Amino acid sequence: MSPPRDPGPATLAPASPGAGADAVPTAGAPGRDAVRRRAAWLVPALAAVLTALLAVAGAGTAGRLANGGYTATGTESARANTLLADRFGAGNPDIVLLARAEGGVDTAGALEAGRDLTARLARAPGVASVRSYWPGGDASLRAADGAAALVTADLAGADRDAARTAETLVPRLTGRHGALDVSAAGVAWGSVEAREQSQRDLLRAELVAAPVTLLLLVLALRSLVAALVPLVIGVVSVVGTMALLRLLTYAMPVSVFAMNLTSALGFGLAVDYGLFLVTRYREELRAGHPVELAVRNTAHRAGRTVAVSACAVALSMSALLVLPLPFLRSMACAGMAVAVFSAATATVLVPPVLTLLGTRVDRCDPLALVRPGRVTEPPRPDSPTWRAVARTVTRRPLSYGTGCALVLLLLAAPFAHVRFGLPDERVLPSHTEAHRTSDEIRARFASSADRTVTVVLPRADPVRDAEALRAYARTAAALPSAGRARWAATAQAAPGDTAPATPAAGPPRGAVLLLSGPRQAQSTAGEELVRALRALPAPGGGQLVTGRSALLTDTREAVRERLPLAAAIAAIATWAMLFLLTGSVLLPVKALVIGALSLGTSFGAMVFVFQDGHLRAALGGFTATGTLDISMPLLMFAIAFGLAIDYEIFLLSRVRERYLLTGDNRRSVVEGVARTGRLVTTGALAVAVVTGALATSGVTSLKLLGTGLATAVLVDAVLVRGVLVPAYLTVAGRLNWWVPARLGRLHARVAGRLGLADGH
């Protein structure tokens, strides 16, 4: 269909050449241009000083990070943990010391060493409470073979404070102590080892990603000078990211893995934006514009697209703020700040740098010597390969589009049997002390901390309700997978013959029942046990159930409850941004549907590799637990969806620009793919290199995120932008640009005020 001759406000018609997207500012007077060129040195100089200051500010970021925040807040299990800590002085221990004795833990030498170890731990600064096999002889803290025992400690302060205490304390308490050989596990010590491992991984990833990214940029841009511009922007963004993270730690706890992930995201986005601006600038030069006008056009057109893209990424990340997981909320804040900072760095720093470089931006092609005839001309603005692909797809859009969609659905199929879980020490490399020790505890102790299901009876009276409490313990122990039951206040009491003693001096204030729980806490059996316990009538009226099984159950329910709101925020925000950019109602809807479809492939890969355990050797090895960390798909969706919309904006802005000039939908699609194919592919490869470097991490969570994000951006850049989107745009025809009259007028007003009315 050809465009109408007199389009009304309900349609988007092509503009005449020289108007709309083709209208450009005029060059200023020569004197003012010379002054502007001299003043251009000021911005890079100030940026260099600011980068140095940011580097100093971000130098101590790692020490302020902490682990945790993977479980939902405000749930029954969270309230139970708070009550355990405040009223009973109990809870999930921050440090767990595993003490082995060759002759058994009840020998004279082991008893003496055990008492000394317990006393040293209790006297250490920052230790709130200690529970030990010595001297009480708590049977739950003794291994079945009698050759090992546990000493646990709760540390004062928040997670970050506990990690600092553990970092100082654990090395002094582990190793050989008389008759005992001691190693450590626990949340706080796992946090210390995770931070150290993530710092090593970050350094290795940066050493790999920077040179490989530079090589990709040189190959794509055919100029070392041009390639260095986006790379420098990426470096500045990473330095700024560290400072932003440190600032964020003063407002909320930030994960130890935030440095790795946000550095990769900031570097990837900054390189993407720098590449986009440099590519546009070189096109303006080839169009015959002088340097000053080329820079101005680049900042005017491409700069706004970069700003819209950064807003789309930030808004996508903002959806995580409504989820009740502190880890995701901190990552959302960090990701939003990084996206905005990367775009600001690119749009502020690149134009003056290009002004200084002028036509020298095309110099230093390292591959010129090996090219036949030593062609020195810069690459053409479009890609012949992608033009051929677009022409092929747009000739038979239904066939190619349907086939591509089926391939994406097939790749997403493994996600249908996903099983969510919570992370523990097994995300660390198997050689780390926390991982090895926690595995040994699981194997040797019948009631390890991760298996234990805890029932808090806050209103029960241990004296008045003694008989009811004994009956409750018998009933609870008889439930499937419950295992042995014991009262926390009388650790040696059998579940059937003794009611709990008063947990503290003064009036009775409740009771705590501990059940061994199923061997696999994060299983269907664990979830069923939690639900059965919560359905039991409790002495005193009401109980709170916690433990790893309960935390997982509650976290899944809390996420499921808030997920529709998070999805709605991401969808509405993305639709609004794309509507402002394109003036179309259907294109944003298409972007949402296709974006979700393309992300299914990376979700399928996550399950196939990290839950099912395939391809472990290819990824350097990791521990497959049979579950997928519940927070990782949510985090990856927010990041990958933002990147997908990023590439969507680059493509649609070019398609719309061409449609405004010609009115030919199919030719506009072909031209848009040809003009952005190399750009999107190069940008996606750069992001895949940066995020894929996380796949070399020893931490399974980072390895998972790196693999998933690299898969997502590559599938999106090749299959989705190269085949699926062009096929849809061709089939939809002029419907791509349809908008109701009232919305059209609203778009004209809002986009005009924001400077988006002329498209790209």
N, C-alpha and C positions, 0 to 999 in steps of 0.2 A: 504494500500500500504506500502511496506517496503521501507526503505531508499535506495538510490542508493549506490553501492559499491564504486564508485569513484566520489564523488560529485564535481561539478565544482563550480565556484564562484557564479553561479546563484541560488544555493541551500544551505541550511544550514544542514550539515550532523552531525550525532553524533560523538563525539570524543571518543577516547579510554579511559578506566579508568586510572586515574592518570594524565590526561591531561585536558586542558581547565578549566572547572569549578571545577574539582576535584584537580587541582594542588594547593598546599599550600606551604607557606614558611616553611623552616625548622627552628627548634628551635635554638636559639643562645647558646653560651657557658654558662655553669652554673654560672660563675662569673659575666658575663654581665647580665644574667637574674636576679641575686640577686641585682645588682646595679639598674636594671630597676625597680624591685619591690620596692626598697626603694625610688626611684625617683617618683614612682607613687603617693606617698603622696603629692607631690608638686602641681599637677594639682587640686585635690579637695580643697586643702588649698587656692590656688590662686582663685579658683572659688568661694569659700566662701567669700573671701575679696571683689572680684568683685561684687558679688551679693549684699553685704551690701552697696557698693558704688552706685550701680544701684538703690537700694531701696531708698536711699537718693535723688538721682537725679530725680527719678520718683514721689517723694512725692507731688510735687506741680502741677502735670499734670492736674488734674481736673479743676483747676482755669484758665487754658489756653485754654480750649475747648469752642466751641461755637456751636450754632444750625444754620441750614440753609444750603444753597448750593444744594437744591433739584430741582431747576429750571435751564434750560439750559442757558448758556452764549452765547453772540453774536447774539441773536435773536432780532426780531423787538420789542417784549415786553420788553426785557432787555434794549435795547437802549432807549425805551420810559421812563422806570423807571429812567435811568441815566439822561435823559433830564429833567424830572420832578424835580429831586433833584437839579441839577446844575442850571437850568434856573428859575424854578418856586418855588423852595423851598418846594416842595410837594413830596408825595410818600406814600408808605404803612407805616403807623405809627408804631414805635417801641413799644410804650406804649399806651394803650387805657384804660382810666379810665371811668368806668360806675358809675355815681352819681345818686342815687335815692332820691326822696323827697316825703314824705307822702302827703303833701298838694299840690304838683306840683312844677315843677322847676321854675315857674315864680313868686312864692311868695317872699315876701321881705326877709325872712330868707334864702331861697334857693339862691336868687340872690346874697346876701352878701357872703354866704359861697362859692358859685360858683366862684365869682370874686377872693376871697381869695385863693381858690384852684388853679385857673388858674395862679395867680401871683406867688404863691410859686413854681409851676412847671416851669414857665418861668425863674425864677431866679436861679434854681438849676444848679449846675455845670454839664456840659456834655449834656445839652439840647440845641439842635440847633434851633428848632422852635416849637410853640404850636398853636393848633387850638381848640377853645372851644365854647360851646354854649353861655357862658358868656364872654364878654358882648355883642357880636355881634348878638346873637339871630338867628344863622344859623339854619334854619328849618330842615336841614338834620341831625343835631346833637341832635335833640329832638325826644323822643319816641312818637309814635302815641297817647298814652294815656296821654301825658304831665307829667308823673310822673317820668321820668328819662331823663338824658342828658349825652352827651359824652364830654370828654376832651382828646385830643390826642396829642402826642409829638413825634417828630423825634429827635433821639439822635445822637450825634457826634461820629465819628469813625466807625470802622468796627464792624461786628457782635459781636465779643468778647468784644470790648470796650463798646458797647451798653448794653450787658448783665451785665457787671460789674456796669455800671451806674444804670441800673434797679434794680439790687440787693440791692444797697444802697438806692435808691430813693423810690421805690414802698412801702416798709413797712411804710415809714413816711407819705405817702399820702393816704393810704387805711384805712378803718375803719370809725369811726364816726367823721364827721367834721361839727359841727353845725347842720344845718337842713339836711345835706346830709349824706347818707351811701354810701361809695365808695369802689368799688372792681376793680381789674385790669386784663387786658388781653393784647394781643399784642405779637409780635414776640420776643422782648427782654425778657419780663417777662416769656413767655412760655419757652424760653431757660434756664432761671434760674431754673424754676421748673423742667424742663426735666433733668437738670444736677443733681439736688438734688435727684430726683427719681431714676435716673440711678445709682448713687453712692450707695443708699440703696439697689437697686436690685443687684448690683455687690457683695456687702458684703454677701447678703443672698445666692446668687448663689454659691459663693466660699465656704460658710459654708456647703452647701448641696453637692456640686459636689465632693469636696476633699474626704470626708469619704466614699461616695458611690463608687467613682472610686477605692479607696483603697480596698474596699470589693470585687469589681469585679476582680481586679488584683489578690487578694489572692485566690479567688475561681478558677481562670484560671491557675495561676502559682503554686498553692499549696505550697506557701512559702511566709511568711511575708517579709523576707529579699529580695527575688527577686522582690516582689511587690513594695517595697519601692524605688527601683532604678528608675523606670519610673516616680513614683509619685514625687520624688525629682527633677527630670529633668523638670517635668511640673511646679513645684513651681518656679524654677530658671527662666524658660521661661516666666512665668507671671510677675515676677519682672523685667526682662529685657524688656518686652513689654511696661511696664509703662514708662521706661526711653526712649525707642525708640519713643513712642508717644509724649513725651515732646519735644524731639529733632525735631520731625516732625512739631510741632506747630510753630517753628521758620521759617519754609519754606512755610507753607500754613495753611489756616484755617482747623481745624480738628473737626469733629462732636463730640458732647457730648456723643453720643452712641458708639464712637470708643473704649472706655475703656472696655465696656462690651463685645463687639463682638470680638475684637482682643485678649482680655484675654482668652475668651473661645476658640478661634481658636488656640492661642499659647499653652495653656494648653493641648488641645486635640491632637494637632500634636506632641508635645513633649512626651506625654504619649505613643502615637502610636509608635514613633521612639524608645523610650526607651524600650518598650515592644518587639519590633521587634529585637533589639540588644540583650536583655537578653534572649529571646527565642532561638536565634541562638547560643548564647554562651553555653547555657545548652545542646543543641544538640551536640556541639563540645566536651563538656566534656563527654557526654554519648558515643561518638564515640571513647573514649579512649585517647584523646589528653591531654597532660599536660596543666596546666593553661595558661602558657605563649603562647603556640601555639594556644590554643582555643581563647584567646583574640585577637591574631594577625589575625587568620582566620576570626573572627567575624568582626573586623575592616576592613579587606580586602574585604570581600564579602558583608556582610549586610550593612557596612558603606557606600559603594558606592551606594547601592540601596536606602538608606535613602537620600543620596545627590541628586540622580536623582529624587526621589519623591518630595523633597523640591523644586527643580527647576521646576518640573511640576506644583506644587501648585502656585509658584510665577509667572510663565509664564501665568497660567490661570487667576490670578488676574491682570496681566499687561494689559489684554484686556480692562479693565475698563478705562484705561488711555486715550483712544481715544474718550470716550463718554463725551459730553460737560456739565457734571454735576459735580460741584466742590465736592459735597458730595462723589460721587463714586470715583473720582480721589484721594481724601484723603484716602478713605478706601482701595483703590488699593495699594497705597504706604505703608500704615500701614500693610496690609496683606502680601505683598511681603517681607517686612522687618521681620515680625514675622515668616514667614515660614523659611526663611534663618537662622534666629537666633535660632529657635527651632531645626533645623537640626544640626547647628553648636554646640549647647549646648549638644545635644545627642551624636554626633560623637566624640567630644573632651572630654567630661566628663565621659561617660559610660565606655570606655575601661580601664582607670586607676582605676575606682571604682571596676570593675570586677576583675582586677588584685589584688586589695587589698582583695576582698572578697574570691577569689579562689573558692574552693569547698563548702565554707560556704553559697554560694548563694542559696542552696536548703534547708537551715535550717528554723526552726520555721513554721511548717505547723499547723495552728490553728485547722484544721479539722481532724488531724491525730487521735485525741482521739475518735472521733465519727465514724471512719471508721472501718468496720469489719476487724478483724485481725490486726488493727493498722498498715496498710501498710505504710511504710515510704519512699518507692522509689518515685522518682520524676515522674510526668506524662510522658507518652510516647510521643515522638516527633510528632506523628501524632494523628489525631482524628478519632477513629473508627466510630463515628456517621457521620462525614463528608465524610469519605471514603465510607460508605454505600450509602450515598446520591449521591456521584459522580458516583459510579458504577451503580446505578439505572438510573441516568440521561443519562450516556454515552451508556447504552444499547438501549435506545429509544430517541435519542437526538432530532429528529424532533418533536415528540409529546410533549415532555417536553418544548423544546425551544419555539414552537409556542404557547402553552398554557400560558407560562410565559409572552410572549410578549403581548398576548391579555389581560391578567390581568393588566399589566402596562398601556396599552392604555385605558382600562376602568377606572382605577384610575385617569388618566390624563384628562378624558373627561370634567370635570367642567371648565378647563382652556379655553375651546372653547368660553365661554361667559364672559371672563374677561373684566372689565372696569377699565381703569387706571385713577388715580387721583393724587393730590398733598397732602402732609400731612399738617395738621394744629393742633390747640390746642386739637383737639379730640383724638390725639394719647396718650395724657396724661390721667391718671385716672380721672373718672368723678367727684371725690371729690376735685380735685385741683382747685385753684382759677381761673387760666387762662381758663380751660375747662368750668367751670360753668359760668363764665362771658361771654365768647364768645358765648355760647349757648343762654344766655339771650339776648345778643345783636342781634343775628340772629332773635330771636322770636319777639322782641319789636320794631326794627328799620327797616323801609322799604328800606333803602339804606345803609346797613352795608358794611364795607370795602371789605369783601370777595365777595359780590355780584356785587359791582360797576365795570363797564367797563369804562375805561378812554381813551379818544381820544385826542392825542396831535397833534395840527396843528402848526408845528414849523415855517412855512413860511407865515402864515396868518397875515394880518394887521387888527387889531380890528377896525381901523377907515376906511381905504379904503375898506375893505371887509365886512363891517357891515351887509349889506343886504344879502350877500352870506352866511355869518355865521348864520344869523337867519334862512335862508332857509335850511341850512345844519342841524341845530339842529332839525327843524321840521321833516325833512326826516329821520334822525337817530332815533328820538323818535317814529316814525311810524313803525319801523322794529319790527318783532315778538320778544317778550321777552325783548325789549329794556327798557320799563318802562319810568319813569320820566327822563327828560333831564334838565341839568342846567349847566351854565358856572362856572367854578371854580373861576374865577377872580371876578365875581359878584354873590356871593352865593345866594342872595335873588331874583335874576332875574328869571322871568318865561321864559321858553325856546322859546316861540314864539314871544316875544315882545322886547327883549333886546339883543344886541350883547355884547360880553365880553368887559370889560374895559381893558386898558393896564395893564399887570400884574406887571409892575415895572416902576419906573421913567426912562425917556429917551425914545428912539425910540421904537415903538411897536416890540415885539419879539415873537409873536405867541399867541395861545389861547389853553385852555384846556376845553373839554366838558366831563361832567360826566353823565353816564346813570345808572339807578338803576340796570338793568340787571335781569336775571331770578333768582328765589328764590334759585334754586340749581345751583350754579356757575359751578360746575364740571359735567355738563350734556351736552347732545347733543344740547339742546337749546342754551346753552352758547357758544359752539363751532360754531354753525351756525350764531349766532349774530356777533361773531368776524369776521367770513369770510365775512358776508354781509357788515359790517362797512368798512372793508379793500377794498371792491369792490366799495364803493361810491366815486364819484369824490369829491375832497376836496378843499375848498377855499385856495388859495395860492399854490396849487399843492403839494399834498402828505400829509399823516397823519400817525401817529404811534398809534397803539391800544395796550393797556395793561390792567391789571387787572387779577384776578385769572383765569378767563376763557381763556384769551389770553395767560397767562403763561403756562397753561396746554396744550393748542393747540400747542404752539411753542415748548414746551419741548418734546411732543410726536413726532412732526415732526423732531426735531433735533436728537432724539434718533433713530428714524426709519432710518434716513439718514446715521448715523454712525454705526448702528448695524451690517451691513454686514462686515465692516472692523474689528470691535471688534471680531465677530465670526471667521473671517479668521485668525486673530492673534492667538486666542485660539486654533483653529484647527491645524494650521501649527506648532505652538510651541509644542503642545502635540504630534502631529505625529512625529516631529523630535526627541523629547525626547524618545518616545517609540521605534522609529526606531534605535536609538543609542543603546538602551538597548537590543532589541530583534534581530536586523538585519533583520526584516521582514517588508514587504510593507503592507500586508493586516491586520496584527494584530493591528497596530495603527488606521487604518480606522474602524475596528470593534469596537475598544474602543471608538472612537468618536460617532459612531451611537448608540451603546448600552448605553453609558453615557448620551447622550441627551434623549434617551427613558426612562431611569430610573429616570431622573430628572423631567420628565413630571408628575410623581406621586406626587411629593412634590408641584409642581405648581398647580395641581388639588386640593390638600389639602388646599393650600393658598386661592384659590377662594372659595371653599366650606365652609371654616370656617370663614375667615376674610372679604371676600366681601359679601357673602350671609348670614353670621351671625349664622351659625350652631355651636353647641357645645360651645357656649359662657360660659355657666355655668361651663363646665368641665375645662375650661382654666382660671377660675377666673374672668371672665367678662371683656368686653371691648366694645367700641362704634363701631358698624358696620356702616360705611358711605356709603356702596353700591359701593365703589370703592377700588382699590388696589393701594397702593403707587407705582408709576411707577419705582422708583429706587430699590425697594426691590427684585423683581424677578431677576433683573440684578445682584445685589450684591449676592443673594443667588446662582444663577447659577455659578458665578465665584468661590465661595467658595466650593459649593457642587461638582462641576465638578472636581475641583482640588483634593478633598478628594476621589472622585470616581476613578480618575486616580491613586491616592496614593495606593488604594487597588488593582487596576489592576496591578500595578508594582509589588507588593508583590506576587501576584498569578503568573503572567507571568514569573517572574524571577525564580520561583521554577519549573514551567512547562518546561521552556527552559533548566534549569540545568539538569533535569531528561532526557529530550529528547536528549541532547548532550551525555549522558551516554548510553542510551538504544536504541534510534531510534524508539521506540514504542510510537506513538502519543497518543493513548487511555490510555495506562498505565501511560504515563507522565501526562496527564490531571488528572487522578484519584489521582496520587501521589501528584500533585501540590495542588489540593483541600484538600486532607487529611492533608498535611503538613501546609497549611495556613488557613484552615477553622476556627480552634479555635483562631488563632492569629487575623484574620480579624474580626471575630465576637466579640472577646473581645475588640479589638481596636475600632470597630464601636460602641459597647455599651458604652465604655468610652467617645467617642466623643459625642454620643447621650445624655449621662448624663450631660456632660458639656454644650453643646449647648441647650439641653432640659431644663436646669435650667433657661435659658433666658425666657422660656415660662411662668415662674412664675412672670416675670416683670410686673409692672404696666403700662409700656409704650407699646402701641400696636405694634410699629415697632419692638421692641426687642422681644416681644411675638411671632410675626409673623416669624421673622428670626429663633428664637429658635425652634419653632414647625416645620418649613419647613426643617431646617438642620437636626434635629433629625430624621424626617421622611425619608429624602433623604439617610442618611448614613445607617439606618437600612434596608431600602428596597434594597439598593445597596449591603450590606453585605450578606443578606439572599437570596433574590430572584435572584439578578443579578449575584453575584459571586458564589452562590451555585447552580444555575440552568441554567440561560441564557448563561453565558460565557462558562461553561463546555459543554453545548449542541452545541454551535457554534464551539468551538475548535474541538470537535469530528467530526462534519459534515465536517468541512473544511479540516481535515486531514493534509496531507503534504503541502497543500496550505498555511497553517499557516506560514510556514517557507520559502516560496518562495520569492526570491528577484532577480531582473535582474542582469546580470553579472556586468554591470558598477556600479550600486548602491552597489552591494556586495563588489566590490573592494574599493569603497569610504567608506563604512561602516567599512571595515577592517582597513583602514588607520586611520580614525577619531576615532573610538572606541578604537583602539590600543593606540593612543596618550593619550586618556582620561582615559585609564585603564579599559575600559568596554568590552574588547574583549572576556574575558572568562566568560561573563554572570554574574551570581549572585556572 
